């Protein structure tokens, strides 16, 4: 095989390998960022409940409301 044919074969082989690398990267790397799960009513209620409990703990003892006082 002479040098010209060897150069052509090596150039084609390099091009094919170079293309395959980018094709594989296209399948591996995501195009879109991961989706944020939608807010559910349960998660919102948990956040509100946590905020309410924290706000009750920050008040002075004489102003804190206890749910058992209503009985």
Buried (B, 14 or more C-beta within 10 A) or exposed (E): EEEEEEEEEEEEEEEEEEEEEEEEEEEEEEEEEEEEEEEEEEEEEEEEEEEEEEEEEEEEEEEEEEEEEEE
